[in-house]
Amino acid sequence: MINNLKKKFKKFLSNERGEFGISALLSIAIALIVAVFILFPGIKGISQKAVTELDDWWETTIKNEIFVTN
């Protein structure tokens, strides 16, 4: 059964559809790798800024104006 799958896979890779499929998979893999190195650090910075701003808002608005403690 495994040998049969190997033969079918090799036959698929030998035609143009197989070459296109492998090229598409490689393109997707490269795009994901690039996204990890470019987008994720930016997303981290944005999320840290959002959390900092929410913390400031909580301290100045909610804690100090709504839940005032003497």
Summary of the structure (lengths in Angstrom):
residues: 70
radius of gyration: 26.3
end to end distance: 77.6
largest distance: 79.3
contacts: 138
relative contact order: 0.05
helix: 91%
strand: 0%
